[in-house]
Amino acid sequence: MYICAVITLSEENYLKAIYHLGKRGSQSVSTNAIARKIKAKASSVTDMMKKLAEKDLVNHKKYQGVKLTEDGQAHAIKVIRKHRLWEVFLVEKLKFSWDEVHEVAEQLEHIKSEKLTQQLDAFLGFPERDPHGDPIPDKDGNFAVTNKILLSEAEVDTKYTCVGVKDSSADFLKYLNKYNLTLGTELEVLSREDFDGSFSIRFNNIRLNVSKDIAANLFIKPN
């Protein structure tokens, strides 16, 4: 597959944003949604979409939104692959905490060397997931699949294992660190409060009440 060789850092950020907003590039995305994600003016987004369309990285139709082309999707996946591999490296080898790595990986993901990416992957033992539980695409762009749900969808009196986070912001990760509620932690759902959607869970001999917002951002899988 041919991928345009001259793509700027800013253009890569747009491709990645469209990929995430469009459910892995499968859906069209509005320019307003992109503007909110990138924190840019709508006029700037429109100008960028024209540039990306000229490079055959997106299809942009007025009033119908923006969708990645095959080349655009392939390049977005390459950037995501590098980002998540660097997060693994930072946590496993340099002992960063999982709430510190995102911004650093945002810088490292734009390194162009394909050889570096492949050797980094091999050095790390070909990891399938980053420190936040997100799947790392392999060199062919394939993602590992996990049978996971959000804690907000859990059944009461059932045991689960934490496998990821929907919100990877530093504030949320620090909250989880505070209670040592990390990936791989086994928990039991004790009760759910119908009034506010909060949950009572038990893990590591701790009983904790978590809010609806927390439950809606923590991925679990049945034991």
C-alpha positions as CSV (number, residue, x, y, z in Angstrom):
1,M,0.0,0.0,0.0
2,Y,1.4,3.4,-0.9
3,I,1.4,6.0,1.9
4,C,2.2,9.6,1.1
5,A,5.8,10.2,2.3
6,V,5.6,14.0,3.1
7,I,3.2,14.4,5.9
8,T,3.8,17.0,8.6
9,L,3.4,16.6,12.3
10,S,0.2,18.7,12.3
11,E,-1.2,16.6,9.5
12,E,-0.5,13.4,11.4
13,N,-2.3,14.8,14.5
14,Y,-5.4,15.5,12.3
15,L,-5.3,12.0,10.8
16,K,-5.1,10.4,14.3
17,A,-8.0,12.6,15.5
18,I,-10.2,11.7,12.6
19,Y,-9.3,8.0,13.1
20,H,-10.4,8.0,16.8
21,L,-13.5,10.2,16.2
22,G,-14.6,8.0,13.3
23,K,-14.6,4.7,15.2
24,R,-11.2,3.5,13.8
25,G,-11.7,5.4,10.6
26,S,-15.0,3.6,9.6
27,Q,-17.3,6.6,9.9
28,S,-17.4,10.2,8.6
29,V,-16.6,12.9,11.1
30,S,-17.8,16.5,11.1
31,T,-15.3,19.4,10.9
32,N,-16.8,20.8,14.2
33,A,-16.0,17.5,16.0
34,I,-12.4,17.6,14.6
35,A,-12.1,21.3,15.7
36,R,-13.1,20.4,19.3
37,K,-10.8,17.4,19.4
38,I,-7.8,19.3,18.0
39,K,-8.7,22.6,19.8
40,A,-8.6,24.5,16.6
41,K,-10.8,27.0,14.7
42,A,-13.3,25.5,12.3
43,S,-11.8,27.5,9.5
44,S,-8.3,26.0,10.2
45,V,-9.8,22.5,10.1
46,T,-11.4,23.2,6.8
47,D,-8.1,24.4,5.3
48,M,-6.4,21.3,6.7
49,M,-9.0,19.0,5.2
50,K,-8.3,20.5,1.8
51,K,-4.6,19.8,2.2
52,L,-5.2,16.2,3.3
53,A,-7.7,15.7,0.5
54,E,-5.1,16.9,-2.0
55,K,-2.7,14.2,-0.6
56,D,-5.5,11.6,-1.0
57,L,-5.5,11.0,2.8
58,V,-9.2,12.0,3.4
59,N,-12.4,12.3,1.5
60,H,-14.1,15.6,2.4
61,K,-17.6,16.3,1.1
62,K,-19.4,19.5,2.1
63,Y,-22.2,18.8,4.6
64,Q,-21.2,15.1,4.7
65,G,-18.1,15.2,6.9
66,V,-14.7,13.8,6.5
67,K,-13.6,10.2,6.2
68,L,-10.1,8.7,6.0
69,T,-9.0,7.1,2.7
70,E,-7.3,3.8,2.8
71,D,-3.9,5.6,2.8
72,G,-5.1,8.0,5.5
73,Q,-6.2,5.2,7.7
74,A,-3.0,3.3,7.2
75,H,-0.9,6.3,8.2
76,A,-3.1,7.1,11.3
77,I,-2.6,3.5,12.4
78,K,1.2,3.8,12.0
79,V,1.2,6.9,14.2
80,I,-1.0,5.2,16.9
81,R,1.3,2.1,16.8
82,K,4.4,4.3,17.5
83,H,2.6,6.2,20.2
84,R,1.5,3.1,22.1
85,L,4.9,1.3,21.7
86,W,6.6,4.4,23.1
87,E,4.2,4.4,26.1
88,V,5.2,0.8,26.8
89,F,8.9,1.7,26.6
90,L,8.5,4.6,28.9
91,V,6.6,2.6,31.5
92,E,8.5,-0.7,31.4
93,K,12.1,0.5,30.7
94,L,12.2,4.1,32.0
95,K,9.8,3.6,34.9
96,F,7.4,6.4,34.0
97,S,4.0,6.1,35.7
98,W,1.1,5.5,33.3
99,D,-0.3,9.0,34.0
100,E,3.0,10.6,32.8
101,V,3.6,9.0,29.4
102,H,0.9,10.4,27.1
103,E,2.4,13.8,26.5
104,V,5.9,12.4,26.0
105,A,4.6,9.7,23.5
106,E,2.8,12.5,21.7
107,Q,6.3,13.9,20.8
108,L,7.9,10.5,20.0
109,E,5.1,9.2,17.8
110,H,6.2,11.6,15.0
111,I,9.7,10.0,14.5
112,K,9.7,8.7,10.9
113,S,12.1,5.8,11.1
114,E,10.3,2.6,10.3
115,K,13.4,0.6,11.3
116,L,13.3,2.2,14.8
117,T,9.6,1.3,15.2
118,Q,10.2,-2.4,14.2
119,Q,13.2,-2.7,16.5
120,L,11.4,-1.0,19.4
121,D,8.5,-3.5,18.9
122,A,11.0,-6.5,19.0
123,F,12.9,-5.0,21.9
124,L,9.7,-4.8,24.0
125,G,8.7,-8.4,23.0
126,F,5.9,-7.4,20.6
127,P,3.4,-6.2,23.2
128,E,-0.2,-6.3,22.3
129,R,-1.4,-3.5,24.6
130,D,-0.1,-0.2,25.9
131,P,0.0,0.7,29.7
132,H,-3.6,1.9,29.5
133,G,-4.9,-1.3,28.0
134,D,-5.3,0.0,24.4
135,P,-4.4,-2.5,21.7
136,I,-1.1,-1.9,19.8
137,P,-1.5,-2.5,16.0
138,D,1.1,-4.9,14.6
139,K,3.3,-4.0,11.6
140,D,0.5,-4.9,9.3
141,G,-2.0,-2.7,11.1
142,N,-3.9,-5.5,12.9
143,F,-5.3,-5.0,16.4
144,A,-5.7,-7.6,19.1
145,V,-9.3,-8.0,20.3
146,T,-10.4,-8.2,23.9
147,N,-13.8,-9.2,25.2
148,K,-14.3,-6.1,27.4
149,I,-17.1,-4.0,28.8
150,L,-17.3,-0.8,30.9
151,L,-17.7,-1.1,34.6
152,S,-21.0,0.8,34.1
153,E,-22.3,-2.3,32.2
154,A,-21.2,-4.8,34.8
155,E,-23.5,-7.4,36.5
156,V,-23.8,-7.3,40.3
157,D,-22.3,-10.2,42.3
158,T,-19.8,-10.9,39.5
159,K,-16.0,-10.9,39.4
160,Y,-14.0,-9.1,36.7
161,T,-10.5,-8.0,35.9
162,C,-9.5,-4.4,35.0
163,V,-8.2,-4.4,31.4
164,G,-8.2,-0.7,30.3
165,V,-9.3,2.8,30.6
166,K,-11.5,4.9,28.3
167,D,-10.3,8.2,29.8
168,S,-6.5,8.3,29.8
169,S,-6.2,11.7,31.3
170,A,-3.6,12.2,34.0
171,D,-6.4,13.2,36.6
172,F,-8.3,9.9,36.0
173,L,-5.2,7.8,36.1
174,K,-4.0,9.5,39.3
175,Y,-7.4,8.7,40.9
176,L,-6.9,5.0,40.0
177,N,-3.4,5.1,41.3
178,K,-4.7,6.5,44.6
179,Y,-6.6,3.3,45.2
180,N,-4.0,1.0,43.4
181,L,-6.8,0.1,40.9
182,T,-4.5,-0.8,38.0
183,L,-4.7,-3.1,35.0
184,G,-4.8,-6.7,36.0
185,T,-6.6,-5.9,39.3
186,E,-9.4,-8.4,40.0
187,L,-12.6,-6.9,41.5
188,E,-16.0,-7.9,42.5
189,V,-19.1,-5.8,41.8
190,L,-21.1,-5.8,45.0
191,S,-24.0,-3.5,44.2
192,R,-25.3,-0.7,41.9
193,E,-27.2,2.3,43.0
194,D,-30.1,2.9,40.7
195,F,-30.5,6.5,41.8
196,D,-27.1,7.8,40.6
197,G,-25.6,4.9,38.7
198,S,-22.7,4.5,41.2
199,F,-21.2,1.1,42.1
200,S,-19.8,-0.6,45.1
201,I,-16.8,-2.8,44.3
202,R,-14.3,-4.8,46.3
203,F,-10.7,-5.4,45.3
204,N,-7.4,-6.0,47.2
205,N,-9.5,-6.4,50.4
206,I,-10.8,-2.8,49.9
207,R,-14.4,-1.8,49.4
208,L,-14.9,1.3,47.3
209,N,-17.8,3.3,46.0
210,V,-17.2,4.6,42.5
211,S,-19.3,7.2,40.7
212,K,-21.1,6.8,37.5
213,D,-18.4,8.8,35.7
214,I,-15.6,6.5,37.0
215,A,-17.6,3.4,36.1
216,A,-18.1,4.8,32.5
217,N,-14.4,5.1,32.0
218,L,-13.0,1.8,33.3
219,F,-12.8,-1.3,31.1
220,I,-13.2,-4.7,32.6
221,K,-13.6,-8.3,31.4
222,P,-15.3,-11.3,33.1
223,N,-13.1,-13.6,35.0
